[in-house]
Amino acid sequence: MRRPVQEDLHQINEKIRAKEVRLVGDNVEPGVYPLARAIAIAQEQDLDLVVISDKAEPYICRVLEYKKFLYEQKKKQKELKAKQVKVVVKEIRFGPQTDDHDFEFKKKHAEKFLEEGSKLKTYVFFKGRSIIFKDQGEILLLRLAQELEHVGKVDQMPKLEGKRMIMMMSPKKAAK
């Protein structure tokens, strides 16, 4: 089975549809040239004439080695992708009447998550009639925020959404 022919991402050499082009680049005298003359200049150097910007009038072209140019572009895109930071959100759930030992255990996990550089979503889940303990849930989340203020900062104060009281925290400094 034959592979489909990949269409070039840029207009190159004879595929350029313009009467004249503006040449820029290292080993070329910058200026506006008729298309035939620009292609001839590129061929003299055994290189390709590539349209860099077709938004300008006349088109802006550069004389370069097309395959090398594509390789450099892919490399740049790969570097940019590697520099992107992925935000991870970790969740910790409490009950409105969470015991001190459980609170300390979950606080250690929360601290570890924030030190890793993850965002933290903590919430108190109210089951059935436990919704009458809203104030206890809020006190619990505020206590957690106060005890973790050395590693994180509160993005969203405790807010009741349905049967959950949610608080968002993010790390103070970026993770190494």
N, C-alpha and C positions, 0 to 999 in steps of 0.2 A: 504494500500500500504506500502511495506517495504522500509525503508530508505536504501540507498546504504551504504555499509560498508566503512568507511573512512580508507584509507591506511595510515599507520603510517609514520610520517615525518622522523623518524630515524630508524636505524636498532636496534632492541632490542632483548635481550635474544637469543632464538633459531633461529631468523631470520638473525643473523650475519653470514656472509659467509667468514670466515677466519680460518686458522689453529691455529694461536696464536694472542694475542692482548696485547697492552700495557695498563696496568691499572694505572689510576691516580685518585686522589680524597682525601677526608678527612679521612674516616675511613678504608683505605685500604693501604697495603704496596705497594708502587709504584714498577713497574717492568713489565717484559714481561712474560705472562702466557699462557699456552695452553687454548684454548677456553673453554673446559669442566671445567677446574679448575676455570676460571674466572666466569663462570656461577654459579658454586657451591658456590664461595665466595659471590656472590650477593644473592643467595637464602638463605644462612645462615643468612643474615641480613634482610631477607624479603624485598629486594629491587630488582631493575632491573639493568641489564647490558646494557648500552646505548652507541652506537658508537657516539663519539663527532666529530671525524675527520676520514673520510675514505680516505683522500688524503695521509696520512702518511703510512709508511710500517714498522712495523705492525700497524693495525688500533689502534687509541687511544680511549679507552673506559673509562667510569666512572660508578661507582656504585651509583645509586640514585633512588629516587621515580619518575617514569616516568611522571605521571600525574602532580605532583608538578613542575617538570622540565618544562613541556609544559606551565603550568600556568605562571611561572616566565618569560618564553620567550615572551608570549603574552603581559604580563605586560610591559616588556622592550620596545617592539615594539610600544605599545600604548603611552608610555612616549616619545619615539623618535618622533612619529607622532605629538604629542601635542606641541613639541618644534619647529617644522618646522614653518617657517614664510612664510605666503602667501603674495606675493607682489601684491598690488592693484594699478592699473594705472587709474588715473582720468584724464579726458580731459576737456580743456577749449578752446573754439573757439572765435577767434576775426575776425573782418573785417579789411581791411587795413586802414580804416579811422574811427576807433572806437573813440567815443567821450570820454572826460575825465571822466565824471560821470560813463559811462558804464565800462571804464577801472578800476576805483576804485572799483566798485561793483564786477567785476570779480576777481580783485586782492585779495579782502577779501576772496572770495571763495577759491582761489588758496592757500592763506595763511593757511586757515582752513584745506585744504586737506593735505598740507605738515606737519602741526602740528599733524595731525592724524597718520602720518607715511606712507601715500600713496605717490607713485611716481606721477609726474605731467607731462602730455603731453599737451603743449600749442601749438596752431597753428593758423596761419592767413590763412584764406581761400580766395583765389582770384577768384571772379566770372567774367566771360566775359572779358572785357577790363581792369578791375582793376589790371591786372597783371603788368601794367605799374607803379604801386605803390609799387614795391618790396622793395625799400629802406625804405618806410614808415612802411611796415610790419616788417622789420628787426629791425628798431628803436624801434617799439612798443614792440617786444619780448625782446630786450636787456634792455629796460626800466623796464619791468616786472621783469627780472632776477635781475637787480640792486636793485629794491625795495623789493625783497623777499630774498636777500642774507643773512638776519639774520635767516631765517628758513630753507632755502634750498640751494643746490648747483647745478650748471648747469652740466648735464651729456653730453648733446649734444648741441652745439651751433646752432643757427638758420640756417636751411638748407632747400633750396627749393627742394621739391619733387612734380613734376607735378604742380598742382594749389594750393599746400599747402606749407607754410613755417613752418617747425616743429622745436620745441625746447623741450628737455626733462630735467626735474629737479627731484632731489630726496631730501628727508629730510636730514638735517644736522645730527641730532641725532635720535636714534631709538625712536619710540613712546612708551610711558609708558602704 
